[in-house]
Amino acid sequence: MTLVEKIKKMLGYRYIVNLHTWEIHDLKNPHVNSKKDMMSDKKMITKKQFNINLEDRYNGCRWCL
């Protein structure tokens, strides 16, 4: 996790979205199988954005959500 990602996590950006698979991962509930570190195209989102994205077309990771 980069310094910018650590700062965002402290500011409330709790979730990471994998933009290739459309999966949302929880940073506060890490799991070995979710492979968050291997993502090349990702963005961090807040709880409010998480709810909006789940209603849209994204799905949650089966390991960490």
C-alpha positions in Angstrom: 0.0 0.0 0.0 1.4 3.4 -1.0 1.6 6.4 1.2 -1.3 8.1 -0.6 -3.4 5.0 -0.1 -2.6 4.9 3.6 -3.6 8.6 4.0 -6.8 7.9 2.1 -7.6 5.0 4.3 -7.2 7.3 7.4 -9.6 9.8 5.8 -12.4 7.2 5.3 -11.6 5.5 2.0 -12.2 2.0 3.3 -12.7 0.1 0.0 -10.7 -0.6 -3.1 -12.4 -1.2 -6.5 -10.7 -3.5 -9.0 -11.6 -1.8 -12.3 -10.9 -4.9 -14.3 -13.1 -7.3 -12.5 -15.6 -4.8 -11.1 -15.1 -6.2 -7.6 -15.1 -4.2 -4.4 -12.6 -5.2 -1.6 -12.7 -4.2 2.1 -9.4 -2.8 3.5 -10.4 -3.4 7.1 -11.2 -7.1 6.5 -8.1 -8.4 4.7 -8.1 -11.9 3.3 -5.2 -13.8 1.6 -7.4 -14.9 -1.3 -8.6 -11.4 -2.3 -5.2 -10.5 -3.9 -5.6 -6.7 -3.4 -1.9 -6.2 -3.8 -1.8 -7.6 -7.3 -4.3 -5.1 -8.7 -3.0 -2.9 -11.5 -6.0 -0.7 -12.1 -7.8 0.3 -8.9 -9.4 3.2 -7.1 -10.3 3.8 -3.4 -13.8 4.6 -2.4 -15.8 5.6 0.7 -18.7 3.8 2.4 -21.2 6.1 0.6 -19.6 5.4 -2.8 -19.6 1.7 -1.8 -23.4 1.6 -1.4 -23.9 3.5 -4.7 -21.5 1.2 -6.6 -23.2 -2.0 -5.2 -26.5 -0.7 -6.5 -25.0 0.0 -9.9 -23.0 -2.8 -11.6 -20.2 -3.7 -9.1 -20.1 -6.8 -6.9 -18.4 -7.5 -3.6 -15.4 -9.8 -3.1 -16.5 -13.1 -1.8 -13.4 -13.3 0.5 -13.3 -9.9 2.3 -16.9 -8.7 2.2 
